[in-house]
């Protein structure tokens, strides 16, 4: 593969074990479908580009999220974009390689997504916007005690706020939640988003 971004190597290496083979395969298929595809990190996740965003993926605790930026404009012969995937570009979820469509199907989808960009087709405008997430009370209480962290949080985009809120809310144990809050406050006091480790400008791995 050419035009690879070492930050994506790091992202995959740090992903949950189940997610690594999925993401490795997705990455290879993008390069197989279009050898000149570019790689980068956007919204703290691996993204593939050619004359604009083509598609991307992200690792979560129990699944890998995947999709195409212009999914609403794609023909979707295999109905990969059913349900929520029609409303959001990256709503396809896989928990294992076995759940993925065949290589032939995904390569065809990637080629179509690349062609949309080459033809200058614009992504259909979204009719709905995600609401600004509400911080968990415990996180908000901690933020109010640290002016710099609060200032950073308030300046974040809705998606950046959501990353911290969900990280704290997803903690199953009180001790884990408290530990995450302490870490979140420390990072935000330094102006860092939740996934700063994948962002070169914050001194993360690349």
Secondary structure, DSSP 4 states (H G I P E B T S, - for coil): --S--HHHHHHHHHS-HHHHHHHHHHHHHHHHH-TT-EEEEETTEEEEESSSEEEEEEE-SS-EEEEETTGGGS--TT-TT-THHHHSTT-EEESSGGGSPPHHHHHHHHHHHHHHHHTTPPPPPPS--PPPPPPPHHHHHHHTT-HHHHHHHHHS-HHHHHHHHHHHHT-SSHHHHHHHHHHHHHHHHTT--TTGGG-GGGT---
